[in-house]
Amino acid sequence: MADLWSQYIIDGASLAVSLSNGGWIRGTVIASDRQWLLLDSNDGQLAIHIAHIQAISLQGSLPASLTAGKNSMRAGRSLNTKSDKPYPAHQFAGHDLRKAIDALFDGADNAALQALLGITRQDASHLRKAFACMRGDVEPADLPAAALQWVEPLQAAARGE
């Protein structure tokens, strides 16, 4: 069997990559090896570990099944390394974050948060820490940066903004 990776994932190829968190990233291949894919995307250069890739569309377009209906919201999410638009806290609408707040008040575990928002286990853990900070149980200075970025969006959602 031919080595499909080296046959199709070549420098300059236009791809759409499905991530394990449900998001999609479109971009042009800059470089790749057996463990990493480096893409030039609208969000800048992104390095994606192959363990986080579910599927690759070789034409660089999203599958038709993701361009209609409620799944189309997931298609717009991508990993983002820019500090002005951190991932993933600012990617969610206020009503989604209010659902997460309600779930946390009801004692939801990380798996429930993952299912509710389509986020990774690590993001669910950061969300939980930010929720504790929002309630005043933890000082912002004690939060890791990844958890701190959730605090402001959670506070805005709690205020109904």
Secondary structure, 3 states (H helix, E strand, C coil): CCCHHHHHCCCCCEEEEEECCCCEEEEEEEEECCCEEEEEECCEEEEEEHHHEEEEECCCCCCHHHCCCCCHHHHCCCCCCCCCCCCCHHHCCHHHHHHHHHHHHCCCCHHHHHHHHCCCHHHHHHHHHHHHHHCCCCCHHHCCHHHHHHHHHHHHHHCCC
